[in-house]
Amino acid sequence: METLLDTPAVAAPIMLTNGAVEQLNTIRQQENIPADYCLRVGVKGGGCSGFSYVLGFDQAQDNDDLFEINGIRVVMNKAHAIYLLGMEVDFVTGLENRGFTFNNPNASSTCGCGTSFSA
């Protein structure tokens, strides 16, 4: 039986910067993330502006699309693509901010925390 991980990846709806890729690979190593886990990118209801971003390692599910982005296998629930199409995930290290950032062209407004948005 063919599984999601056996199917070819399609064009990715999001971008991962080099900084994000480096940090994700570091996290994968430090946390001993199993090799069959993919990076899950998505949204969930809640947060200051209505939606919050989901970013973490997880196993692929039946309702996911699989993408290969800069050497990282990424899964996304098919229903989330409308909210994330064209989004860039970056990792910044600065004096005032350190962590993953989300540059989402679909967000009509974002919260000051940078992890929630409305569409």
Contacts in CASP RR format, 6 or more apart in sequence:
PFRMAT RR
TARGET T0000
AUTHOR 0000-0000-0000
METHOD contacts of the structure
MODEL  1
METLLDTPAVAAPIMLTNGAVEQLNTIRQQENIPADYCLRVGVKGGGCSG
FSYVLGFDQAQDNDDLFEINGIRVVMNKAHAIYLLGMEVDFVTGLENRGF
TFNNPNASSTCGCGTSFSA
3 60 0 8 1.000
4 60 0 8 1.000
4 61 0 8 1.000
4 62 0 8 1.000
4 64 0 8 1.000
4 66 0 8 1.000
4 75 0 8 1.000
5 36 0 8 1.000
5 38 0 8 1.000
5 60 0 8 1.000
5 66 0 8 1.000
5 73 0 8 1.000
7 66 0 8 1.000
9 66 0 8 1.000
9 67 0 8 1.000
9 68 0 8 1.000
9 73 0 8 1.000
10 65 0 8 1.000
10 66 0 8 1.000
10 67 0 8 1.000
11 67 0 8 1.000
12 67 0 8 1.000
12 68 0 8 1.000
12 69 0 8 1.000
12 74 0 8 1.000
13 67 0 8 1.000
13 76 0 8 1.000
13 81 0 8 1.000
13 84 0 8 1.000
13 85 0 8 1.000
13 86 0 8 1.000
13 87 0 8 1.000
14 41 0 8 1.000
14 67 0 8 1.000
14 69 0 8 1.000
14 74 0 8 1.000
14 76 0 8 1.000
14 84 0 8 1.000
14 85 0 8 1.000
14 86 0 8 1.000
14 87 0 8 1.000
14 88 0 8 1.000
14 89 0 8 1.000
15 69 0 8 1.000
15 86 0 8 1.000
15 87 0 8 1.000
15 88 0 8 1.000
15 89 0 8 1.000
16 24 0 8 1.000
16 69 0 8 1.000
16 70 0 8 1.000
16 72 0 8 1.000
16 74 0 8 1.000
16 88 0 8 1.000
16 89 0 8 1.000
17 88 0 8 1.000
17 89 0 8 1.000
17 90 0 8 1.000
17 91 0 8 1.000
18 70 0 8 1.000
19 90 0 8 1.000
19 91 0 8 1.000
20 89 0 8 1.000
20 90 0 8 1.000
20 91 0 8 1.000
20 100 0 8 1.000
21 70 0 8 1.000
21 71 0 8 1.000
21 72 0 8 1.000
22 91 0 8 1.000
23 91 0 8 1.000
23 99 0 8 1.000
23 100 0 8 1.000
24 39 0 8 1.000
24 72 0 8 1.000
24 91 0 8 1.000
25 72 0 8 1.000
27 33 0 8 1.000
27 57 0 8 1.000
28 57 0 8 1.000
31 57 0 8 1.000
33 57 0 8 1.000
36 59 0 8 1.000
37 57 0 8 1.000
37 58 0 8 1.000
37 59 0 8 1.000
38 57 0 8 1.000
38 58 0 8 1.000
38 59 0 8 1.000
38 60 0 8 1.000
38 66 0 8 1.000
38 72 0 8 1.000
38 73 0 8 1.000
38 74 0 8 1.000
38 75 0 8 1.000
39 55 0 8 1.000
39 56 0 8 1.000
39 57 0 8 1.000
39 58 0 8 1.000
39 72 0 8 1.000
39 73 0 8 1.000
39 74 0 8 1.000
39 75 0 8 1.000
40 54 0 8 1.000
40 55 0 8 1.000
40 56 0 8 1.000
40 57 0 8 1.000
40 58 0 8 1.000
40 74 0 8 1.000
40 75 0 8 1.000
40 76 0 8 1.000
41 53 0 8 1.000
41 54 0 8 1.000
41 55 0 8 1.000
41 56 0 8 1.000
41 74 0 8 1.000
41 75 0 8 1.000
41 76 0 8 1.000
41 80 0 8 1.000
41 84 0 8 1.000
41 89 0 8 1.000
42 53 0 8 1.000
42 54 0 8 1.000
42 55 0 8 1.000
42 76 0 8 1.000
42 77 0 8 1.000
42 80 0 8 1.000
42 83 0 8 1.000
42 84 0 8 1.000
43 51 0 8 1.000
43 52 0 8 1.000
43 53 0 8 1.000
43 54 0 8 1.000
43 80 0 8 1.000
43 83 0 8 1.000
43 84 0 8 1.000
44 51 0 8 1.000
44 52 0 8 1.000
44 54 0 8 1.000
45 51 0 8 1.000
45 52 0 8 1.000
46 52 0 8 1.000
46 116 0 8 1.000
47 111 0 8 1.000
47 115 0 8 1.000
47 116 0 8 1.000
48 111 0 8 1.000
48 112 0 8 1.000
48 113 0 8 1.000
48 116 0 8 1.000
49 107 0 8 1.000
49 109 0 8 1.000
49 110 0 8 1.000
49 111 0 8 1.000
49 116 0 8 1.000
49 117 0 8 1.000
49 118 0 8 1.000
50 116 0 8 1.000
50 117 0 8 1.000
50 118 0 8 1.000
51 83 0 8 1.000
51 116 0 8 1.000
51 117 0 8 1.000
51 118 0 8 1.000
51 119 0 8 1.000
52 115 0 8 1.000
52 116 0 8 1.000
53 102 0 8 1.000
53 115 0 8 1.000
53 116 0 8 1.000
53 117 0 8 1.000
55 89 0 8 1.000
55 100 0 8 1.000
58 75 0 8 1.000
60 66 0 8 1.000
60 75 0 8 1.000
61 75 0 8 1.000
61 77 0 8 1.000
63 77 0 8 1.000
63 78 0 8 1.000
63 79 0 8 1.000
64 75 0 8 1.000
64 76 0 8 1.000
64 77 0 8 1.000
64 78 0 8 1.000
65 75 0 8 1.000
65 76 0 8 1.000
65 77 0 8 1.000
65 78 0 8 1.000
65 81 0 8 1.000
66 73 0 8 1.000
66 74 0 8 1.000
66 75 0 8 1.000
67 73 0 8 1.000
67 74 0 8 1.000
67 75 0 8 1.000
67 76 0 8 1.000
68 74 0 8 1.000
76 84 0 8 1.000
82 106 0 8 1.000
83 104 0 8 1.000
83 106 0 8 1.000
83 119 0 8 1.000
84 104 0 8 1.000
84 106 0 8 1.000
85 105 0 8 1.000
85 106 0 8 1.000
86 104 0 8 1.000
86 105 0 8 1.000
86 106 0 8 1.000
87 102 0 8 1.000
87 103 0 8 1.000
87 104 0 8 1.000
87 105 0 8 1.000
87 106 0 8 1.000
88 102 0 8 1.000
88 103 0 8 1.000
89 100 0 8 1.000
89 101 0 8 1.000
89 102 0 8 1.000
89 103 0 8 1.000
90 100 0 8 1.000
90 101 0 8 1.000
90 103 0 8 1.000
91 99 0 8 1.000
91 100 0 8 1.000
91 101 0 8 1.000
92 98 0 8 1.000
92 99 0 8 1.000
92 101 0 8 1.000
93 99 0 8 1.000
101 114 0 8 1.000
102 114 0 8 1.000
102 115 0 8 1.000
102 117 0 8 1.000
104 110 0 8 1.000
104 117 0 8 1.000
106 119 0 8 1.000
107 117 0 8 1.000
107 118 0 8 1.000
107 119 0 8 1.000
108 117 0 8 1.000
108 118 0 8 1.000
108 119 0 8 1.000
109 117 0 8 1.000
109 118 0 8 1.000
110 116 0 8 1.000
110 117 0 8 1.000
110 118 0 8 1.000
111 117 0 8 1.000
END
